[in-house]
Amino acid sequence: MSRPPDWLIYLGVAGALLLFSLSKRENADAPVPTMPDDTEGPLLGPVTPFDPEVIVNAPDIPFQPSSGTAFSVARQGRWITARHVVEGCRQPAIMVGGSRAVAADVRLAPRADIALLITDGGTSAIPVSPDRHLRAGQRGFHPGYPQARPGEATSRLLGRETLRVRGRGQRDEPVLAWAEVGRTDGLGGTLAGLSGAPVLDRQGRAVGVTIAESPRRGRIYTTSPETFGPAVRGIQTPTERLRGRAITTDNYGAVADDLRRDLKVAQVVCLSA
């Protein structure tokens, strides 16, 4: 048998040494980044004077009792709802089952359609994520009580707009506009009563409060991070969960049912005006 050339032997030894050294090297590579939903766009920019406007006329009439939605943000009895649901109500209350209700004290946000309800004890909280890392096209889920009945909607984020309220409670407020892309089967007409519901991301975290709709345009409006963040800052304790149940378009109805059953999402009523 012929002896292989020396250069081939040297090449084989060098290759073996290289493989041995590489096997001993520490591997600290980062995992492949998780990509966002392929329909999501870029991060939303900051509030600007050039954001599109939505005009809302609020007639200067006495408060009319209505119902809305609230969600728990702290186990010790802290709930968030839309300001217009309870503003002017002498005794708002959280429905806790059947015809039973728990009276709540109210703290109104000064420059946003947000209110904090305080009860004597509560339920475990929905995690809140008041950060500003929202992407155009990302999904939102709105569990609550449209038309005073259990129901929910799902949407995709369009971008920023400015809500200009004229009349009672006149103000300009930055909001997020979402395109409604689905709702409870059989639920037609208005989503009135969904005001105060959380808008949840795919990790089950509240990123804002549902405050209005435009049925003709098929849009849902929520608070923006610039108003939601200050309203919830310091309320949720470190003992609360950082993430909720993962939500998809396939399970958002079931997730909403569970949130209502656990009273993490509850109906708000006015006991007296």
Order of alpha helices (4+ residues) and beta strands (2+ residues): alpha-beta-beta-beta-alpha-beta-beta-beta-beta-beta-beta-beta-beta-beta-beta-alpha-alpha-beta
